[in-house]
Amino acid sequence: MQEASIVFVCSSSLVQCGIYIEKSLIKKYESRQKTLDALLELWIEIKKHYQVRAIFYARGPNSLSALKLLHIFVHTLKNLTNLELFAVDHFYFNKQQPIRAFGSQFFIKKDGEISLENRECEVLNDFMLPEKLQQEDFNQECVPLYIVPPI
């Protein structure tokens, strides 16, 4: 079985997963199922074909439910399989563009600081998996990134 790393990016409506061998993206998966259903289905499919050595993931800001589920999911896998975890914020996957929070509120990243701002324009939350996996970019703490307090 081939050794691989995977990248997960979850939002309120989409779960993306990339399979990386020798740091190159070789396969993409997308699911619009509920986050937990999508994560389980993707994991089962991936494990049929690959020996996963590490998970890289987007830790937020984005949908609080998706962040919580992804966090619990990857940490459970880490504890069960002893794989490595690496995290970075969602801005890494959308070229540092604003991310819709709710209503006219958007998460904005300026000079490394993330804040919540009012915006009247339509912003697309198109998250893209990188073609090359750069482990050094995933240097943030492996905890959910909450900008607004979780309720």
C-alpha positions, 0 to 999 in steps of 0.5 A: 500500500502506498504511503500518502499524506492527506489534506482536509478543508471543510466549510459549511457546504463542502468537504475537500480532501487531497491525496499527496504522494511525495508532496504532490497532489495526485487525487482530489475528493469533494463531498457536499454531504454533511461534514461528518458523513463526508469525512467518514466516507472519504476516510474509508475510501482513502484507507482502502488505497493508501497508508496515511502518515499525516493529515494536514487541515484547515483549522478555521475560521469558517463554519463552527460546526464543520471546524468542531467536527473536523477537529474531533475527527482528525484528533480521533484518527491521530489517537487511534493510528498515531499519524501526524497532524499539521494545521493552517488557517483557511486563508491559506486555501483561498489566497487570503480572500475574505471568508463569509462568516454570517450575514454581511460579516466576513473574516478578514486577515490583515498583517497576520491578524484575523478579525470580523468585519462588515462587508456589503460585497459578495465574496466567493469562498473558493478554497483550493487544494495546493498542487504541492504540499509544503509542510512548513506552511502548516505551522499553526496549533492543531486546534480550531481557530474560533474568531467568534466565541463558540456557542 
